[in-house]
Amino acid sequence: MPSNPQNTVVVAIDGPAGAGKSTIAKAVAKHLGFTYLDTGAMYRSLTLKALKQNVNLESEEDLVKLAENTLIDLIVSEDHQLKVLLDNEDVTEEIRTVEVTNNTFFIARTPGVRTIMVDRQREIGGSNNIVAEGRDIGTVVFPAAKKKFYLDANLEERSQRRFKELAEKGKQVEPKDIQTDLQDRDHKDFTRKVGALKIADDAIVIDSTHMSIEDVVSHIIEIVVQNG
């Protein structure tokens, strides 16, 4: 039965797309001096490589072989920005394209790939105090973590946040398309056979719909510190 290591601290943050997990997790990690683990970036990186190499996204055998021969490094810079290295190449921006986003589902739903990724994530958690965010951190990756949060927000708010994020990057998108995309991603996340998104029984649920980033960060830090 997998569990998080006894000598390290794992802060697990799960939730749907657009709930603000990455922003919140990075800020919490920075404040606590912990390592930030973006599990989604790992799946996105493998998706990018699969697309570039024209790997059959429906073939578990091909995807597992690809994962076994792929090096993914997550590095936090001195200014606390996350850099994602795929086989020693910086793909931080490239993994955020629409094409990668729309195809990551194939990677994330593949049992053999998830086994490899989860093992790597546990290795990181075994040697560092971490703030990890994703879809199954508190339920699958670190089920014994003592500090679990489920970050949520209503669909309209999540859509607005994603629209603002993309607009700030100069990407032209239609708000209605973003909402449709999030609805589709929610359905896939909640219904996939492995690593499905769900609330851990012992997770603290935070609805951030009407909360600022600062308020959410402060709330999580307060709980983590109080619980020791």
N, C-alpha and C positions, 0 to 999 in steps of 0.2 A: 504494500500500500504506500503510494508516494506521499511524502510530507515535506514541508519546508525544513531546512537544516536548523538544528537547535541553537547553533552559535551565531546565526545571522538573523536580521530582522527583515521581514517581507511585508511591505504595504501593497496590498492587491487592490487595483481599481479596475472594475469591469463596467460595461455599459454599451449602449448602442452607438452607431456612427453619429457624429455631430454633437455628442453630449459634452464635449470639451475635455475628454480624458487626457489627451496628449498635453494640452496646455496646463491643466491642473497637475498632472503627474510630474511634469518637468519642474513646476514651481515648488511643489512639495519636496521633491528630491533635492532641489537646490537649497531650500531652507534647512532641511535635515542633514545635508551633507551626504546623502545616499546616492547610489548609482541609479540612473534612470534607465529602465528597460522597456523599450517600445517593441512589443512582440509583433504588432502589425507591420512594422517596418521590415521585420525578418521575412514575413510571408510575401510582402510586396517585392522585396529584393529577389526572391526566388521566382516570383511571377515574371519580373522583368527579364531575368535570364532565360526563362522558358520561352518567352515571346521572341527574344532575340535569336534564340537557337531553333525556333520553330518546333519545339517539343510538343507532342500531343498532350493537350491539357486534360484529355479524358483517360489517359493511360497512367494508372497508378505505378506500374513498373517503371515507366520512363521518368515520372516525376520523382520517385524515390531515388532512382539512380542519380538524377540531377542533384537532388538535395544532399546525397552522400558525398558528392564531389564539388560542393560549393562552400566557400568561406564567406561568412557574413560577420562583420565587426560593427559594433555600435560604439561610437566614441563621443564623449561629451567634451567639448572644447572649453578653454578657460573662460569664455563668456557664456558658458552653459548652453550652447547650441549643440544639438545632436547632429553628428555626422555619420552617415551610413556608408560603409564600405562593402562592396560586393566584389569578391576576389581581388581585394586591394584597390578597387576603383571607386571613387566617390560617386554615389548614385543618389545622394540625398534629395535632389530635386526631381530626378528622373523617375523615381518610384511613386511620385505623386500625380502622374499624368492620368487622364481619364481612362486611357487604354489599360493601364496597369490596375487601376481601381476596379474597372469592370470585369477583370479576369482573375483577380486575387481569390475570388470565391472557389475557383477550381482547385487552387493550391490548398486553401484552408480546409476544404472538405475531405481531402485525401488522407485516410487513416495513417498510412505509412509515412507520409511527410510530416504529419502532426506529431507522430512518435519521435521522429528525429528532432524536430523543433523544440518539443517539450523537454527532451533530454538536455538540449543545449541551454534552454532557459533555466532549468534547474541547476545546471553547472554554474551559471552566472550567479544565481541566488545562493549557491553553496559557498561562495567565496566573497560575497559582498552583501552589505545591507542595501536593499533595493526598494525602489518604488516601481512596480510593474503594472502596466496597463494593457488591456486587451479585451477579449470576449469570454475567456475561460480561465482567467488567472486564479480566482478564488475557488473555482469548482473543480478544475482539472490539474492545472500546473502546480499550484501550491494550496491544496485543499486544507492543510493544517495551519496555514497562516493565521495569526491571531488578529491581524489588522486588515479587515476586508471592507471594501466600499463598493456600492453599486451606484454609479453616477448616471442620472437620467435627466431628461427634459422633454417637453412635448414636441411633437413633430414640427409644428410651425416654428418654434424657437430654434430647433436644431437646423432647420432649413435656412433660416435667416442667418444664423452663425456661419454656415457653410458658404452661403452666397457672399457674405462679407469677406470671408477668408479668401475665396477665389478672386473676388473683385480686387482685393488689395494686391494680389499677385498679377493683376492685369489680364485675367482670363474672363472672357465674355461668356456668360451663362445666363439662362433664363431661370428665374426663381421656381417656376412650376416644374421645370425639368429636374431641378435639385430635389424638390420634394418627392417627385416620382421615384427618383434614384434612391433616396433614403428609404422610402417605403419598400422598395425592392430589396435593398440591402437588409432591412429589418427582417423581412420574411425569410431570406436566406440564412441570416444569422440565427434566428430562433428555431428554424426547422432542420438545419443540417444534422446529419447523423452523428458526426463527431465534433466535439468542441462547441456545441451549441451554446448560444448566449442565454444565460438564465441567472437568476439571483441566488447566490449562495444562501443557505439557511441562516448562517451567522453573519451575513453582511449587513452593514449599515447603509440604508438607502438614502441617497441625497437627490432631491428634485431641484435641479439648478435653474429651472425655467425662469424664475424671478430673482435669481441670485447673481451677483457679480463674480468674476473670477477670483477676486481678492477674498470675497466672503467664503467661497467654497474652499479655497486653499487654507484660510485661517481655521475654518471649521474642522477640516481633516487633520491639520497639524495639532490642534487643540486636543482632539480625541486620541491621536497617536501618542502625544506627550503625556497625557493624563493616564493612559493605560500602561505607560512605562515601556 
